[in-house]
Amino acid sequence: MVEGWELRFSNYLKRMKNTPFVYGESDCVSFVAGAVKEITGKEYKFDYDAEYAESINLLEEAKKLLGNMNTNTLLAQRGDVVYTIHGAMGIVDDSGTKIAVMTKEGMRKIPMTHCKGFWSCQQL
């Protein structure tokens, strides 16, 4: 993980707060990839058609890239990549209490109970 990642991650979330949704640029996958880069310094490229992706394809692609998903959702913490019950990718926010997701209305925060599974940022 990058030194000072906590502040970098927090600033990234602030920058993305009012960013409009654009497929392939600021959709849920691009949003998560940007957050992961702030946290780990690594770039992840998902191979998917952003506008027409089925959630199962997104999950399978995430598993190929990130490994097996942890389904013990009570262990998810700040900076972890999340797969939501809505079939979208998100990231546990800087408070560690909500999931930040990119929606058609921009970045929103949803309850942790919407987490279906996650990948630890410490293992990316």
GROMACS elastic network, one bead per residue, 0.5 to 0.9 nm:
[ bonds ]
;  ai    aj funct       b0    kb
    1     4     6  0.87105   500
    1     5     6  0.69259   500
    1    38     6  0.88710   500
    1    39     6  0.58345   500
    1    41     6  0.69955   500
    1    42     6  0.89432   500
    1   121     6  0.80252   500
    1   122     6  0.68046   500
    1   124     6  0.84804   500
    2     5     6  0.52475   500
    2     6     6  0.88763   500
    2    37     6  0.89482   500
    2    38     6  0.74932   500
    2    39     6  0.58310   500
    2    40     6  0.51576   500
    2    41     6  0.60136   500
    3     6     6  0.83262   500
    3    39     6  0.85260   500
    3    40     6  0.88288   500
    4     7     6  0.58386   500
    4     8     6  0.64956   500
    4     9     6  0.87513   500
    4    39     6  0.84214   500
    5     9     6  0.57911   500
    5    10     6  0.83758   500
    5    38     6  0.63070   500
    5    40     6  0.74294   500
    5    41     6  0.89241   500
    6     9     6  0.51988   500
    6    10     6  0.61698   500
    6    11     6  0.86448   500
    6    38     6  0.86929   500
    6    39     6  0.72130   500
    6    78     6  0.88585   500
    6    79     6  0.84539   500
    6    94     6  0.73762   500
    7    10     6  0.50388   500
    7    11     6  0.60786   500
    7    12     6  0.84786   500
    7    94     6  0.87916   500
    8    11     6  0.52061   500
    8    12     6  0.61304   500
    8    13     6  0.87745   500
    8    35     6  0.88280   500
    8    38     6  0.58353   500
    8    39     6  0.71357   500
    9    12     6  0.50111   500
    9    13     6  0.63363   500
    9    14     6  0.87488   500
    9    35     6  0.62864   500
    9    36     6  0.83763   500
    9    37     6  0.89679   500
    9    38     6  0.56477   500
    9    39     6  0.61213   500
    9    79     6  0.77272   500
    9    93     6  0.85317   500
    9    94     6  0.70665   500
   10    13     6  0.52408   500
   10    14     6  0.64060   500
   10    15     6  0.87990   500
   10    93     6  0.79349   500
   10    94     6  0.56952   500
   10    95     6  0.89649   500
   11    14     6  0.50282   500
   11    15     6  0.61968   500
   11    16     6  0.86337   500
   12    15     6  0.50833   500
   12    16     6  0.61773   500
   12    17     6  0.86274   500
   12    34     6  0.80572   500
   12    35     6  0.67647   500
   12    38     6  0.74095   500
   13    16     6  0.50985   500
   13    17     6  0.60859   500
   13    35     6  0.77940   500
   13    93     6  0.77795   500
   13    94     6  0.80103   500
   13   100     6  0.80880   500
   13   107     6  0.83207   500
   14    17     6  0.52364   500
   14    18     6  0.81195   500
   15    18     6  0.71019   500
   15    19     6  0.73278   500
   16    20     6  0.84129   500
   16    26     6  0.85728   500
   16    31     6  0.80150   500
   16   102     6  0.86761   500
   16   106     6  0.78292   500
   16   107     6  0.64512   500
   17    20     6  0.87088   500
   17   102     6  0.88995   500
   17   106     6  0.66314   500
   17   107     6  0.51030   500
   17   108     6  0.74566   500
   18   105     6  0.86728   500
   18   106     6  0.59595   500
   18   107     6  0.67610   500
   19    22     6  0.88803   500
   19    26     6  0.73957   500
   19   102     6  0.89362   500
   19   105     6  0.88059   500
   19   106     6  0.57422   500
   19   107     6  0.71140   500
   20    26     6  0.70973   500
   20    27     6  0.88851   500
   20   102     6  0.88218   500
   20   103     6  0.86054   500
   20   104     6  0.73174   500
   20   105     6  0.67508   500
   20   106     6  0.50956   500
   20   107     6  0.81091   500
   21    25     6  0.78022   500
   21    26     6  0.52564   500
   21    27     6  0.56596   500
   21    28     6  0.85260   500
   21   102     6  0.69673   500
   21   103     6  0.64568   500
   21   104     6  0.51734   500
   21   105     6  0.66696   500
   21   106     6  0.55236   500
   21   107     6  0.82026   500
   22    25     6  0.54217   500
   22    27     6  0.57018   500
   22   104     6  0.80591   500
   23    26     6  0.61897   500
   23    27     6  0.50929   500
   23    28     6  0.85415   500
   23    30     6  0.84648   500
   23    49     6  0.89695   500
   23    50     6  0.56714   500
   23    51     6  0.58767   500
   24    27     6  0.60228   500
   24    28     6  0.89183   500
   24    29     6  0.80044   500
   24    30     6  0.65024   500
   24    49     6  0.81802   500
   24    50     6  0.56776   500
   24    51     6  0.77273   500
   25    29     6  0.87994   500
   25    30     6  0.58947   500
   25    31     6  0.79803   500
   26    29     6  0.77251   500
   26    30     6  0.53554   500
   26    31     6  0.55828   500
   26   102     6  0.73568   500
   26   106     6  0.86215   500
   27    30     6  0.53659   500
   27    31     6  0.59843   500
   27    32     6  0.86511   500
   27    50     6  0.75408   500
   27   101     6  0.89279   500
   27   102     6  0.59417   500
   27   103     6  0.72634   500
   27   104     6  0.81866   500
   27   106     6  0.88783   500
   28    31     6  0.51241   500
   28    32     6  0.62659   500
   28    33     6  0.86581   500
   28    50     6  0.89732   500
   28    88     6  0.65206   500
   28    89     6  0.55387   500
   28    90     6  0.65158   500
   28   101     6  0.62701   500
   28   103     6  0.71016   500
   28   107     6  0.89267   500
   29    32     6  0.51931   500
   29    33     6  0.60991   500
   29    34     6  0.85760   500
   29    45     6  0.89552   500
   29    46     6  0.74925   500
   29    50     6  0.81086   500
   29    58     6  0.87135   500
   29    88     6  0.80136   500
   29    89     6  0.60259   500
   29    90     6  0.77760   500
   29   102     6  0.84361   500
   30    33     6  0.50320   500
   30    34     6  0.61097   500
   30    35     6  0.86385   500
   30    45     6  0.85522   500
   30    46     6  0.85770   500
   30   102     6  0.89836   500
   31    34     6  0.52359   500
   31    35     6  0.63653   500
   31    36     6  0.87685   500
   31    89     6  0.85790   500
   31    90     6  0.77595   500
   31    91     6  0.87641   500
   31   101     6  0.77553   500
   31   102     6  0.66264   500
   31   107     6  0.87962   500
   32    35     6  0.50448   500
   32    36     6  0.61250   500
   32    37     6  0.85840   500
   32    81     6  0.70269   500
   32    82     6  0.88203   500
   32    89     6  0.68505   500
   32    90     6  0.59689   500
   32    91     6  0.63068   500
   32   100     6  0.89559   500
   32   101     6  0.81504   500
   32   102     6  0.86444   500
   33    36     6  0.51147   500
   33    37     6  0.62216   500
   33    38     6  0.87951   500
   33    42     6  0.88388   500
   33    43     6  0.67796   500
   33    44     6  0.58448   500
   33    45     6  0.74049   500
   33    46     6  0.85408   500
   34    37     6  0.51397   500
   34    38     6  0.64593   500
   34    39     6  0.88375   500
   34    43     6  0.78016   500
   34    44     6  0.85638   500
   35    38     6  0.51379   500
   35    39     6  0.63376   500
   35    40     6  0.86477   500
   35    79     6  0.78041   500
   35    81     6  0.89453   500
   35    91     6  0.77239   500
   36    39     6  0.50296   500
   36    40     6  0.58074   500
   36    41     6  0.72244   500
   36    42     6  0.69421   500
   36    43     6  0.73776   500
   36    44     6  0.79080   500
   36    79     6  0.76192   500
   36    80     6  0.85355   500
   36    81     6  0.79162   500
   36    91     6  0.87246   500
   36   121     6  0.73458   500
   36   124     6  0.82146   500
   37    40     6  0.53207   500
   37    43     6  0.54840   500
   37    44     6  0.77672   500
   38    41     6  0.57309   500
   38    42     6  0.80662   500
   39    42     6  0.81583   500
   39    79     6  0.72386   500
   39   121     6  0.75107   500
   40    43     6  0.84244   500
   40   121     6  0.75325   500
   40   122     6  0.81705   500
   40   124     6  0.72272   500
   42   124     6  0.82158   500
   44    65     6  0.77925   500
   44    66     6  0.89823   500
   45    65     6  0.83321   500
   46    58     6  0.84047   500
   46    61     6  0.67151   500
   46    62     6  0.72598   500
   46    65     6  0.74587   500
   47    50     6  0.89149   500
   47    58     6  0.88058   500
   47    61     6  0.69816   500
   48    51     6  0.88232   500
   48    52     6  0.84693   500
   48    53     6  0.64528   500
   48    57     6  0.77942   500
   48    58     6  0.71245   500
   48    61     6  0.76384   500
   49    52     6  0.56052   500
   49    53     6  0.53940   500
   50    53     6  0.55035   500
   53    56     6  0.82942   500
   53    57     6  0.64965   500
   53    58     6  0.65815   500
   54    57     6  0.53151   500
   54    58     6  0.64399   500
   54    59     6  0.88394   500
   54    87     6  0.83015   500
   55    59     6  0.61940   500
   55    60     6  0.86194   500
   55    86     6  0.83141   500
   55    88     6  0.68000   500
   56    59     6  0.50513   500
   56    60     6  0.61280   500
   56    61     6  0.85118   500
   56    87     6  0.74430   500
   57    60     6  0.50935   500
   57    61     6  0.60444   500
   57    62     6  0.84913   500
   58    61     6  0.51156   500
   58    62     6  0.60912   500
   58    63     6  0.86270   500
   58    87     6  0.79561   500
   58    88     6  0.79546   500
   58    89     6  0.83527   500
   59    62     6  0.50339   500
   59    63     6  0.61990   500
   59    64     6  0.86951   500
   59    83     6  0.73996   500
   59    87     6  0.77471   500
   59    88     6  0.84942   500
   59    89     6  0.84974   500
   60    63     6  0.50976   500
   60    64     6  0.63021   500
   60    65     6  0.87406   500
   61    64     6  0.50991   500
   61    65     6  0.62890   500
   61    66     6  0.84691   500
   62    65     6  0.51425   500
   62    66     6  0.56462   500
   62    67     6  0.73592   500
   62    68     6  0.87023   500
   62    69     6  0.86340   500
   62    83     6  0.89192   500
   62    89     6  0.89927   500
   63    66     6  0.51935   500
   63    68     6  0.55056   500
   63    69     6  0.66849   500
   64    67     6  0.57341   500
   64    68     6  0.80554   500
   66    69     6  0.79122   500
   66   119     6  0.70633   500
   66   123     6  0.88218   500
   66   124     6  0.69186   500
   67   119     6  0.78767   500
   68   118     6  0.88668   500
   68   119     6  0.76542   500
   69    82     6  0.88259   500
   69    83     6  0.85019   500
   69   117     6  0.58189   500
   69   118     6  0.54103   500
   69   119     6  0.55599   500
   69   120     6  0.88255   500
   70    73     6  0.71112   500
   70    75     6  0.85988   500
   70    76     6  0.85942   500
   70   116     6  0.88781   500
   70   117     6  0.54064   500
   70   118     6  0.52515   500
   70   119     6  0.61241   500
   70   120     6  0.81449   500
   71    74     6  0.86011   500
   71    75     6  0.88353   500
   71   115     6  0.86889   500
   71   116     6  0.64829   500
   71   118     6  0.66156   500
   72    75     6  0.60058   500
   72    76     6  0.77420   500
   72   116     6  0.85953   500
   72   117     6  0.68881   500
   72   118     6  0.82242   500
   73    76     6  0.54439   500
   73   112     6  0.82033   500
   73   113     6  0.82303   500
   73   115     6  0.63280   500
   73   116     6  0.67419   500
   73   117     6  0.56895   500
   73   118     6  0.68852   500
   74    77     6  0.83968   500
   74   112     6  0.85711   500
   74   113     6  0.89637   500
   75   118     6  0.88298   500
   76    79     6  0.86061   500
   76    80     6  0.62494   500
   76    81     6  0.85128   500
   76    82     6  0.81455   500
   76    92     6  0.73294   500
   76    96     6  0.82200   500
   76   112     6  0.86036   500
   76   115     6  0.85721   500
   76   117     6  0.82307   500
   76   118     6  0.65297   500
   76   119     6  0.80085   500
   76   120     6  0.72127   500
   77    80     6  0.57634   500
   77    92     6  0.61043   500
   77    93     6  0.83231   500
   77    95     6  0.89373   500
   77    96     6  0.53647   500
   77    97     6  0.78433   500
   77   120     6  0.78200   500
   77   121     6  0.87218   500
   78    81     6  0.89564   500
   78    91     6  0.77553   500
   78    93     6  0.56432   500
   78    94     6  0.56135   500
   78    95     6  0.66863   500
   78    97     6  0.77981   500
   78    98     6  0.87995   500
   78   121     6  0.83139   500
   79    91     6  0.59157   500
   79    92     6  0.51254   500
   79    93     6  0.62865   500
   79    94     6  0.69193   500
   79    96     6  0.76783   500
   79   120     6  0.76440   500
   79   121     6  0.57690   500
   79   122     6  0.85879   500
   80    90     6  0.85769   500
   80    91     6  0.55751   500
   80    92     6  0.54028   500
   80    93     6  0.83874   500
   80   118     6  0.64553   500
   80   119     6  0.57675   500
   80   122     6  0.79501   500
   81    89     6  0.72140   500
   81    90     6  0.59924   500
   81    92     6  0.66346   500
   81   117     6  0.86123   500
   81   118     6  0.54120   500
   81   119     6  0.51425   500
   81   120     6  0.65512   500
   81   121     6  0.66698   500
   82    88     6  0.82418   500
   82    89     6  0.56338   500
   82    91     6  0.52285   500
   82    92     6  0.68879   500
   82    99     6  0.75548   500
   82   115     6  0.62751   500
   82   116     6  0.74292   500
   82   117     6  0.59291   500
   82   119     6  0.65350   500
   82   120     6  0.88448   500
   83    86     6  0.81612   500
   83    87     6  0.65554   500
   83    88     6  0.58370   500
   83    90     6  0.63192   500
   83    91     6  0.83697   500
   83   114     6  0.86186   500
   83   115     6  0.61319   500
   83   116     6  0.56930   500
   83   117     6  0.53901   500
   83   118     6  0.59209   500
   83   119     6  0.85761   500
   84    87     6  0.54093   500
   84    88     6  0.53860   500
   84    89     6  0.62104   500
   84    90     6  0.70506   500
   84    99     6  0.87040   500
   84   112     6  0.89994   500
   84   113     6  0.88877   500
   84   114     6  0.54546   500
   84   116     6  0.50421   500
   84   117     6  0.70180   500
   84   118     6  0.86218   500
   85    88     6  0.74899   500
   85   113     6  0.87296   500
   85   114     6  0.54034   500
   85   115     6  0.60892   500
   85   116     6  0.52905   500
   85   117     6  0.86449   500
   86    89     6  0.87831   500
   86   114     6  0.76155   500
   86   115     6  0.89181   500
   86   116     6  0.87599   500
   87   116     6  0.87944   500
   88   101     6  0.77742   500
   88   102     6  0.86616   500
   89   101     6  0.68453   500
   89   102     6  0.83078   500
   90    93     6  0.88596   500
   90    99     6  0.61032   500
   90   100     6  0.55294   500
   90   102     6  0.72865   500
   90   115     6  0.88457   500
   91    98     6  0.84612   500
   91    99     6  0.54278   500
   91   100     6  0.53145   500
   91   101     6  0.67519   500
   91   118     6  0.86197   500
   92    95     6  0.79478   500
   92    96     6  0.57209   500
   92    97     6  0.71187   500
   92    98     6  0.58451   500
   92   100     6  0.60396   500
   92   101     6  0.88945   500
   92   112     6  0.79860   500
   93    96     6  0.53306   500
   93    97     6  0.68368   500
   93    98     6  0.56634   500
   93    99     6  0.55424   500
   93   100     6  0.54618   500
   93   109     6  0.78867   500
   94    97     6  0.80041   500
   94    98     6  0.83676   500
   94   100     6  0.89499   500
   95    98     6  0.71010   500
   96    99     6  0.80014   500
   96   112     6  0.89346   500
   97   111     6  0.74329   500
   97   112     6  0.65086   500
   98   109     6  0.58535   500
   98   110     6  0.56462   500
   98   111     6  0.50855   500
   98   112     6  0.52097   500
   98   113     6  0.87978   500
   99   108     6  0.81862   500
   99   109     6  0.53191   500
   99   110     6  0.51976   500
   99   111     6  0.62064   500
   99   112     6  0.58789   500
   99   114     6  0.79743   500
   99   115     6  0.77478   500
  100   107     6  0.66468   500
  100   108     6  0.57512   500
  100   110     6  0.65537   500
  101   106     6  0.82865   500
  101   107     6  0.55565   500
  101   108     6  0.54895   500
  101   109     6  0.61359   500
  101   110     6  0.74153   500
  102   105     6  0.77750   500
  102   106     6  0.54955   500
  102   108     6  0.62555   500
  102   109     6  0.86719   500
  103   106     6  0.50124   500
  103   107     6  0.58649   500
  103   108     6  0.67851   500
  104   107     6  0.83048   500
  105   108     6  0.79393   500
  110   113     6  0.82903   500
  110   114     6  0.70274   500
  111   114     6  0.58141   500
  111   115     6  0.79926   500
  112   115     6  0.55136   500
  113   116     6  0.80245   500
  115   118     6  0.73510   500
  119   122     6  0.86540   500
  119   123     6  0.75942   500
  119   124     6  0.77853   500
  120   123     6  0.54479   500
  120   124     6  0.67960   500
  121   124     6  0.52477   500
